[in-house]
Amino acid sequence: VKVDGEDSHVRMLHWLPMRTAPCKIWVCEETDDYVLFFASHYGYHRYMDPVVHTRKLIYVKDGGYFVVLDLMNAEKSHSYEVFFHLPPSETVFDESTKSVHTCFEDANVIIYPACSEENNFKVTNTAFHPNHNSKLVKPTYVISSKAEGNKYFATLIVPFNKEVPQISVKTKAAYKDNNKLCTFDATVMEITINNKTHTVAVNNLSIDPTEYVNWTGNPNSDLHMSSKKNSVAICVEGKEFKDEVKIL
């Protein structure tokens, strides 16, 4: 991900070590329905308006696909670019769905945007350096947008063999105390792949990632951080839950 055209790490003079961005792994768990990795990094805390990038990677076991949820906490306007790097190969960009897929003989992947918000999509070529003496040009799928305040990106990564899967995604509503939540606070998607449907509900209210660092950009001690808000329950399709993720 790039924010305002810049990487999360600040490159310094070549004789000085690179400053790395603080990061925090919040959740790493596996259930019968899914595997979840949930972490945030703070490389954009150097901005006058700090931006916190949180990524939730969810593997839906019954469907055999991944949901990538990128949450950008901000107050002011920023431009965002989300990059998905594909292996060197021929790719096909579907203008109608804005998805892209590889064209290998027996093992492929399709990257499918699941956002309902207005974004821009393109496939470009970038250089991959497997070692210092050579490089390979590889296709890169880029989702870009400009937004004021919080912004989210939702993307599906679906492996397949030869036949490209038929995919559709619908955004559904979530509620807290009978009030409808925005998609940034609760991201709920009805995902259909080859006539098999799952509703993937992600509760983004349990942890506030902006609390991890203080105004200097350094991590707060655990004493200064609020604990996970297990009491925050959301309601989806008439079912209330407090989990990070629910597969319905």
Disulfide bonds with the S-S distance in Angstrom:
none
